[in-house]
Amino acid sequence: MTNSPYIPLTAIDCTIPALLIDRNAPLDVLHANAAARVLAVTQLMETFASRELAEADAIDLKHLASTAVLLLRDGCDVLDVLGWRLRPV
């Protein structure tokens, strides 16, 4: 981990990241942000699971999958920072 107080989100690979995680944010704030993203994906997948796949359009499926990947990657990035903070020094 770098000495920078900010960690870029990794879902979108770019040379100049625009969205960053404050690694010094309070633990409850980090947890709330990760939980919100994981919950959003859970709700998206629950809605998706209750539908008939035969009615799904390929482009819609790709959009749903891309949304889930982005949210899960963001949540994992925040959980990584939370894990670093919880490790004993």
C-alpha positions in Angstrom: 0.0 0.0 0.0 1.3 3.5 -0.8 1.7 6.3 1.6 -1.1 8.3 -0.1 -4.2 8.7 2.1 -6.3 7.9 -1.0 -6.7 4.5 -2.7 -8.2 4.5 -6.2 -11.2 2.3 -7.0 -10.1 -0.4 -9.4 -13.3 -1.2 -11.4 -12.3 1.3 -14.1 -8.7 1.1 -15.2 -7.4 4.6 -16.0 -4.1 6.5 -15.6 -5.7 9.3 -13.5 -8.3 7.9 -11.2 -11.3 10.1 -10.4 -12.9 8.1 -7.6 -10.8 7.4 -4.5 -11.2 5.8 -1.0 -10.0 7.7 2.0 -8.0 5.1 3.8 -8.2 7.2 7.0 -12.0 7.3 7.0 -13.6 6.0 10.1 -14.1 2.2 10.1 -17.9 2.5 10.3 -17.9 4.7 7.2 -15.8 2.3 5.2 -18.1 -0.6 6.3 -21.2 1.4 5.4 -19.9 2.2 2.0 -18.9 -1.4 1.2 -22.2 -2.8 2.7 -24.2 -0.4 0.6 -22.6 -1.6 -2.7 -22.9 -5.3 -1.7 -26.5 -4.8 -0.7 -27.3 -3.0 -4.0 -25.9 -5.9 -6.0 -27.7 -8.4 -3.8 -31.0 -6.6 -4.5 -30.2 -6.4 -8.2 -29.5 -10.1 -8.3 -32.6 -11.0 -6.3 -34.7 -9.0 -8.8 -32.9 -10.6 -11.7 -33.3 -14.1 -10.2 -37.1 -13.7 -9.9 -37.5 -13.1 -13.7 -37.7 -15.5 -16.6 -34.4 -15.6 -18.5 -36.3 -16.3 -21.8 -37.7 -12.7 -21.5 -34.2 -11.1 -21.1 -32.5 -9.2 -23.8 -28.8 -9.9 -24.3 -27.9 -6.2 -24.0 -30.0 -5.9 -20.8 -28.2 -8.9 -19.4 -24.8 -7.3 -20.2 -25.9 -4.0 -18.6 -27.0 -5.8 -15.4 -23.8 -7.8 -15.3 -21.7 -4.7 -15.8 -23.6 -2.9 -13.0 -23.1 -5.8 -10.7 -19.3 -6.0 -11.5 -18.8 -2.3 -10.9 -20.6 -2.3 -7.6 -19.0 -5.5 -6.3 -15.5 -4.3 -7.3 -16.1 -1.0 -5.5 -17.3 -2.9 -2.5 -14.3 -5.2 -2.6 -11.9 -2.2 -2.8 -13.5 -0.6 0.2 -13.4 -4.0 2.1 -9.7 -4.3 1.2 -9.0 -0.9 2.8 -11.1 -1.9 5.8 -9.1 -5.1 6.1 -5.8 -3.2 6.0 -7.0 -0.9 8.8 -8.1 -3.8 11.0 -4.9 -5.7 10.8 -2.7 -5.4 13.8 0.5 -3.4 13.2 
